[in-house]
Amino acid sequence: MKKKIVIKLQMKDAKCRSKAMQMAVDVDGVTKVEIQKDKDEMVVIGDEVDSVRLTKSLRKKFKYADIVSVQEEKEKRRRRRRRRRQ
């Protein structure tokens, strides 16, 4: 089961963003990390990721980290096209 976790952080510059991404990638089960600059949010997607542990580790570095949402990530299904015989 994949989870989509959105965490709000206060990131001042590019160095802070890269540190936050590195901390998130080091957690077991994380497959994808995105940073939304305009909202100061980080989106983490992965299998069996402990959102509380991730947030606590980010709080140690950034002093402020808050869980916005935790959702089940829905996988996109591809539809196959049938070729018509002529």
QUIJO-V441276 format. One record per backbone hydrogen bond with DSSP energy under -0.5 kcal/mol. NH is the residue of the N-H (numbers start at 0). CO is the residue of the C=O. E is the energy in kcal/mol with one decimal. If there is no record, write none. Layout:
BEGIN
nh: [NH/NH]
co: [CO/CO]
e: [E/E]
END
This chain:
BEGIN
nh: [2/3/4/4/5/6/6/7/8/9/10/11/16/17/18/19/20/21/22/23/24/25/26/29/30/31/33/35/36/38/39/40/41/42/43/43/44/45/46/47/47/50/53/54/55/56/57/58/59/60/61/62/63/65/67/67/68/70/72/72]
co: [45/70/2/43/68/4/41/65/39/63/8/9/12/13/14/15/16/17/18/19/20/21/23/26/44/44/42/40/34/35/35/35/6/33/4/41/31/2/28/0/45/48/49/50/51/52/53/54/55/56/57/58/61/7/5/65/5/3/1/70]
e: [-2.9/-3.3/-0.6/-3.1/-2.8/-0.5/-2.7/-3.3/-2.7/-0.7/-0.8/-0.6/-1.8/-2.4/-2.1/-2.4/-2.3/-2.3/-2.4/-2.0/-2.4/-1.5/-1.0/-1.4/-2.8/-2.2/-2.7/-3.2/-0.8/-0.5/-1.0/-1.7/-3.0/-2.9/-3.0/-0.5/-2.9/-1.7/-1.9/-1.2/-0.5/-1.0/-2.1/-2.2/-2.4/-2.1/-1.9/-2.1/-1.5/-0.9/-3.0/-1.9/-0.6/-2.0/-3.1/-0.5/-1.4/-2.5/-2.2/-0.5]
END
